[in-house]
Amino acid sequence: MAKVKEAKMGIQEQIIESAGQIYNYLSNKGEVSINKMKKDLSLNENFAEMGLGWLSREDKLEYTQKAKSVTVKLR
C-alpha cells in the first residue's frame, strides 16, 4: 500500500513540476501554440497536458483557437 502512495506522489510531483515549467515558459514567451510549447520544453506529452490542466484549474491560462492550432498564454 505504501508503494502505491509513493508512486502517486511521484506522479503528482511531476505534474506540479511540469506546471511550473509551463508557467515560467509562458511568462517569458507570451502567447504560443501548445505544440511549440511542448516541443520547446521537451515535456512528456502526458505531463504537458496534465500541467496545462493544473494551471487551467487554477485559472491561470487563456486559450485561443487559431486556424490550425490552439495557443495559450497567461491570464
PyMOL commands that set and color helices and strands:
alter all, ss='L'
color gray80, all
select helices_A, chain A and resi 2-29+34-41+45-57
alter helices_A, ss='H'
color red, helices_A
select strands_A, chain A and resi 32-33+61-65+70-74
alter strands_A, ss='S'
color yellow, strands_A
deselect
rebuild
show_as cartoon
